[in-house]
C-alpha cells in the first residue's frame, strides 16, 4: 500500500477533490458564501491525513512522526489563514496565520535536516529580494508586514531545498515549497502590481499543490521503513 493511500483514504481524497472543484465553481459564479465554507476543506483534509500518518508512523521511520506533527500544525494554521483571507478586512490577519504556518514548516524541515545548505539559500535570497523590490513601492503601510512575510517564506523554501536530496520525502517537500512560493508570488502580483483574470484560480491551485506536496512528504517520511541516507538522519549539504 502506498503512503498516500495509507494517509489519505479514498473517501477523504474524494472529499478534498470535490471541495476543491466546488470552490473553483463557486469562484467562477461569484458565490462568496459557498467559497467561504469550501475553501479550507482541502487543507483540513490534508491536515487530518498528516496527523493520521504521524499516529501510524513506524518507530524506525525517518523523518518520522515529529515531522508529520509539525507539518499537520502548519496545515491547520494555513486553514485558519484560508478563512481569514475570505474576509474583506482579513488580509493582515490571514498573512499572520500563514506566517505562523511557514515558521512551523521551517521548524519541521530544520528538525529533519540541520545542514546549512548555503548554496541553496542563495537563490531563495535572490528571489525574496527581487520580489520585495518589485512590490515595495506599492505596499504603503503593509511594507513591514510583507517584508517579514517574504523573509519567512524564503526561509521555508530554503529549508525545504536543504533536504531536497532526502529521497521521495525531500523531493515532495521541495516541490511543494516551490509551488507555495509561486502561489504567494501570484497573489502578491495580483493584489499589488497588476490584477489578472485568472489570478483566483492560479493562486489557489498552486497553493493546494504546494500544501499537498508538503503533506505527502510527511506521509512518506512517517511510513518509511528505512533510515538510510535517502530518508534518514540529517547529513551535510552545502
C-alpha positions as CSV (number, residue, x, y, z in Angstrom):
1,X,0.0,0.0,0.0
2,X,1.4,3.4,-0.9
3,X,2.0,6.2,1.6
4,X,-0.7,8.3,0.0
5,X,-3.3,5.5,0.2
6,X,-2.5,4.9,3.9
7,X,-2.6,8.5,4.9
8,X,-5.4,9.7,2.6
9,X,-8.1,7.0,2.1
10,X,-10.3,7.2,-1.0
11,X,-13.3,8.9,0.8
12,X,-11.1,11.6,2.2
13,X,-9.4,12.1,-1.2
14,X,-12.8,12.3,-2.9
15,X,-13.9,14.9,-0.3
16,X,-10.9,17.1,-0.8
17,X,-11.2,17.0,-4.6
18,X,-14.9,17.6,-4.5
19,X,-14.5,20.6,-2.3
20,X,-11.7,21.9,-4.5
21,X,-13.7,21.7,-7.7
22,X,-16.8,23.1,-6.0
23,X,-14.7,26.0,-4.7
24,X,-13.4,26.8,-8.2
25,X,-17.0,26.6,-9.5
26,X,-18.2,28.9,-6.7
27,X,-15.4,31.3,-7.6
28,X,-16.4,31.3,-11.2
29,X,-20.1,32.3,-10.4
30,X,-19.2,34.6,-7.6
31,X,-20.8,32.6,-4.8
32,X,-18.9,34.1,-1.9
33,X,-20.6,32.3,0.9
34,X,-20.1,28.9,-0.7
35,X,-16.4,29.8,-1.3
36,X,-16.1,30.7,2.4
37,X,-17.2,27.3,3.6
38,X,-15.4,25.3,1.0
39,X,-12.0,27.0,0.9
40,X,-10.4,25.4,4.0
41,X,-11.7,21.9,3.4
42,X,-8.9,20.5,1.1
43,X,-6.2,21.7,3.5
44,X,-8.1,20.5,6.6
45,X,-8.3,17.0,4.9
46,X,-4.6,17.1,4.3
47,X,-4.0,18.1,8.0
48,X,-6.2,15.2,9.2
49,X,-4.3,12.8,6.9
50,X,-1.0,14.1,8.1
51,X,-1.9,13.6,11.8
52,X,-3.1,10.2,10.8
53,X,0.3,9.5,9.3
54,X,2.0,10.8,12.4
55,X,0.0,8.4,14.6
56,X,0.8,5.4,12.4
57,X,4.5,6.2,11.9
58,X,6.9,3.3,12.3
59,X,9.5,3.8,15.1
60,X,12.3,3.3,12.6
61,X,10.9,5.8,10.1
62,X,12.7,8.9,9.1
63,X,11.9,11.8,9.4
64,X,9.1,10.2,11.4
65,X,6.2,11.3,13.5
66,X,7.6,14.6,14.8
67,X,8.0,15.9,11.2
68,X,4.4,14.9,10.4
69,X,3.1,16.5,13.5
70,X,4.7,19.8,12.7
71,X,3.5,19.7,9.1
72,X,0.0,19.0,10.4
73,X,0.2,22.1,12.6
74,X,1.3,24.1,9.6
75,X,-1.6,22.9,7.6
76,X,-4.0,23.7,10.4
77,X,-2.6,27.3,10.6
78,X,-3.0,27.5,6.8
79,X,-6.6,26.6,7.0
80,X,-7.1,29.4,9.5
81,X,-5.4,31.7,7.0
82,X,-7.7,30.5,4.3
83,X,-10.7,31.5,6.3
84,X,-9.3,34.9,7.3
85,X,-8.4,35.9,3.8
86,X,-12.0,35.5,2.8
87,X,-13.0,38.5,5.0
88,X,-12.7,41.9,3.2
89,X,-10.5,43.2,6.1
90,X,-8.8,39.9,6.9
91,X,-5.6,40.3,4.7
92,X,-3.2,41.2,7.5
93,X,-4.6,38.6,9.9
94,X,-4.5,36.0,7.2
95,X,-1.0,36.9,6.4
96,X,-0.1,36.4,10.1
97,X,-1.7,33.0,10.1
98,X,0.3,32.0,7.1
99,X,3.4,33.5,8.6
100,X,3.0,31.1,11.6
101,X,2.4,28.2,9.1
102,X,5.6,28.9,7.3
103,X,7.5,29.1,10.6
104,X,6.1,25.7,11.5
105,X,7.3,24.3,8.2
106,X,10.7,25.8,8.8
107,X,10.8,24.0,12.2
108,X,9.7,20.8,10.5
109,X,12.3,20.9,7.7
110,X,15.1,22.1,10.1
111,X,14.4,19.4,12.6
112,X,14.9,16.8,9.9
113,X,17.9,18.5,8.3
114,X,20.2,21.0,10.1
115,X,22.8,21.3,7.3
116,X,23.4,25.0,6.4
117,X,22.9,24.3,2.6
118,X,24.1,27.8,1.9
119,X,24.3,27.3,-1.9
120,X,20.6,26.5,-1.8
121,X,19.9,29.5,0.4
122,X,21.3,32.0,-2.2
123,X,18.6,31.6,-4.9
124,X,16.0,31.9,-2.2
125,X,17.5,35.1,-1.0
126,X,17.6,36.4,-4.6
127,X,14.0,35.5,-5.1
128,X,12.9,37.2,-2.0
129,X,14.9,40.4,-2.6
130,X,13.7,40.6,-6.2
131,X,10.0,40.0,-5.3
132,X,10.1,42.5,-2.4
133,X,11.9,45.0,-4.6
134,X,9.1,44.8,-7.2
135,X,6.4,45.2,-4.5
136,X,7.9,47.7,-2.2
137,X,6.8,50.9,-3.8
138,X,3.2,49.7,-3.9
139,X,2.9,48.3,-0.4
140,X,2.3,51.5,1.6
141,X,1.6,50.7,5.3
142,X,1.9,46.9,4.5
143,X,5.6,47.3,3.7
144,X,6.9,45.9,7.0
145,X,4.4,43.0,7.3
146,X,5.1,41.9,3.8
147,X,8.8,42.2,4.2
148,X,8.7,39.9,7.3
149,X,6.4,37.5,5.4
150,X,8.7,37.4,2.4
151,X,11.7,36.7,4.6
152,X,9.9,33.8,6.3
153,X,8.6,32.2,3.1
154,X,12.1,32.4,1.7
155,X,13.4,30.7,4.8
156,X,10.8,28.0,4.4
157,X,11.8,27.5,0.8
158,X,15.5,27.3,1.8
159,X,14.9,24.7,4.5
160,X,12.8,22.6,2.1
161,X,15.5,22.8,-0.5
162,X,18.1,21.9,2.1
163,X,16.6,18.5,2.4
164,X,15.6,18.1,-1.2
165,X,18.0,15.1,-1.7
166,X,16.4,13.1,1.1
167,X,14.7,10.7,-1.2
168,X,11.0,10.9,-2.1
169,X,10.1,12.9,1.0
170,X,12.7,15.5,0.3
171,X,11.7,15.9,-3.4
172,X,8.0,16.2,-2.5
173,X,8.6,18.8,0.2
174,X,10.9,20.9,-2.1
175,X,8.3,20.8,-5.0
176,X,5.6,21.7,-2.5
177,X,7.5,24.6,-1.1
178,X,8.3,25.9,-4.6
179,X,4.6,25.7,-5.6
180,X,3.7,27.5,-2.4
181,X,6.2,30.3,-3.2
182,X,4.7,30.6,-6.7
183,X,1.2,30.9,-5.2
184,X,2.3,33.7,-2.9
185,X,4.1,35.5,-5.7
186,X,1.0,35.3,-7.9
187,X,-1.2,36.5,-5.1
188,X,1.1,39.5,-4.4
189,X,1.4,40.4,-8.1
190,X,-2.4,40.3,-8.5
191,X,-3.0,42.3,-5.3
192,X,-0.3,44.9,-5.5
193,X,1.0,45.1,-9.1
194,X,-1.3,44.1,-11.9
195,X,-4.5,42.2,-11.3
196,X,-5.2,39.5,-13.9
197,X,-8.3,37.5,-14.6
198,X,-7.0,34.0,-13.9
199,X,-5.4,35.0,-10.5
200,X,-8.1,33.5,-8.3
201,X,-7.6,30.1,-10.0
202,X,-3.8,30.2,-10.4
203,X,-3.3,31.3,-6.8
204,X,-5.4,28.6,-5.2
205,X,-4.4,25.7,-7.5
206,X,-0.6,26.4,-6.9
207,X,-1.4,26.8,-3.2
208,X,-3.2,23.4,-3.0
209,X,-0.4,21.7,-4.9
210,X,2.1,23.2,-2.6
211,X,0.3,22.1,0.5
212,X,-0.3,18.6,-1.0
213,X,3.4,18.2,-1.7
214,X,4.4,19.1,1.8
215,X,1.8,16.9,3.3
216,X,2.8,14.0,1.1
217,X,6.4,14.5,2.2
218,X,5.3,14.0,5.8
219,X,3.2,10.9,4.9
220,X,6.2,9.3,3.0
221,X,8.5,10.0,5.9
222,X,6.1,8.7,8.5
223,X,5.5,5.4,6.7
224,X,9.0,4.9,5.5
225,X,10.7,1.7,6.9
226,X,14.1,2.9,6.0
227,X,16.5,5.2,7.9
228,X,19.0,5.0,5.0
229,X,20.8,8.1,3.6
230,X,17.9,8.8,1.3
231,X,15.4,9.3,4.1
232,X,17.4,9.1,7.3
233,X,19.3,11.3,9.7
234,X,20.4,14.7,8.7
235,X,23.7,15.0,6.9
236,X,25.8,17.7,5.5
237,X,24.6,19.7,2.5
238,X,26.4,22.7,1.2
